[in-house]
Amino acid sequence: MPGEGVRLKESELYEMTNKEAITSVSDAMKLANHYAIYRFDITNGIKYWKIAANLGSAIAAYNVGQCYSTYSNIYDPEEAEHWYAVAVKLGYTNAAEKIKELHTLHRVP
């Protein structure tokens, strides 16, 4: 996964977050993973995974779906289904299984 395990230096983080726009999947994934993994800041992790997903990253879309289907403080099975569907559309077919689980376990309509 692009950016996996990346701990950014404060100077890199400042530079990347102060751009007018994130335009590469790699930068968005680095930021998302830094926030979610190293800072335990799932809100910013989701923010940057959504950017990466909108730039074409199936893994990022899957990660957003995982967050909405896993974390109780932001639990939203319908939002999770949306992002899993985006992941499938972008080529990550394993996300289809997560959609089935949502329908079975969480009674998503």
C-alpha positions in Angstrom: 0.0 0.0 0.0 1.4 3.4 -0.9 2.6 5.2 2.2 2.2 2.2 4.5 4.1 2.6 7.7 5.2 6.1 6.9 6.0 8.3 9.9 6.3 11.8 8.6 8.7 14.4 10.1 7.0 17.5 11.4 8.5 19.5 8.5 7.2 17.1 5.9 3.8 17.0 7.6 3.6 20.8 7.6 4.6 21.0 4.0 2.2 18.4 2.8 -0.8 19.7 4.8 -0.3 23.3 3.7 -0.5 22.6 0.0 -3.5 24.1 -1.8 -4.5 20.6 -2.8 -3.3 17.1 -2.4 -3.0 15.8 -6.0 -1.3 12.5 -5.7 -2.5 9.2 -4.2 0.9 8.7 -2.7 0.9 12.0 -0.7 -2.7 11.4 0.4 -1.9 7.9 1.6 1.2 9.0 3.4 -0.9 11.6 5.3 -3.7 9.2 6.0 -1.5 6.5 7.3 0.6 9.0 9.4 -2.5 10.3 11.1 -4.4 7.0 11.5 -1.4 4.8 12.5 1.0 7.1 14.3 -1.2 9.8 15.7 -4.4 7.6 16.3 -6.3 10.4 14.6 -8.9 8.6 12.6 -10.7 11.7 11.6 -7.8 13.0 9.7 -6.9 9.5 8.5 -10.3 9.3 6.9 -10.0 12.8 5.4 -6.9 11.8 3.5 -8.0 8.3 2.6 -11.1 9.9 1.0 -8.8 12.2 -1.0 -6.8 9.2 -2.1 -9.9 7.2 -2.9 -11.2 10.1 -5.0 -7.9 10.1 -6.8 -8.4 6.4 -7.7 -7.0 4.4 -4.7 -9.1 1.3 -4.1 -7.2 0.5 -0.9 -8.0 4.0 0.5 -11.7 3.5 -0.3 -11.6 0.1 1.5 -9.8 1.7 4.5 -12.6 4.3 4.8 -15.2 1.5 4.7 -13.3 -0.3 7.4 -13.4 2.7 9.6 -17.1 3.3 9.2 -17.8 -0.4 9.9 -15.4 -0.9 12.8 -15.1 2.2 15.0 -18.1 2.6 17.3 -17.7 6.4 17.6 -18.2 6.8 13.8 -20.1 3.6 13.1 -22.2 4.0 10.0 -22.9 0.8 8.0 -24.5 2.7 5.1 -21.4 5.0 4.7 -19.2 1.9 5.0 -21.2 0.2 2.2 -20.7 3.2 0.0 -16.9 3.2 0.4 -16.7 -0.5 0.0 -18.7 -0.1 -3.3 -16.2 2.5 -4.4 -13.3 0.1 -3.6 -15.0 -2.6 -5.7 -15.5 -0.1 -8.6 -11.8 0.8 -8.4 -10.8 -2.9 -8.6 -10.6 -4.2 -5.0 -13.0 -7.1 -5.3 -12.4 -8.3 -1.7 -14.5 -5.3 -0.6 -17.6 -7.1 -2.1 -17.3 -9.6 0.8 -17.5 -6.7 3.3 -20.7 -5.5 1.6 -22.2 -8.9 2.0 -21.1 -9.0 5.7 -22.8 -5.6 6.2 -26.0 -6.9 4.8 -25.8 -10.0 6.9 -24.5 -8.8 10.2 -25.7 -5.2 10.3 -28.9 -5.4 8.3 -28.0 -2.7 5.9 -31.0 -2.4 3.5 
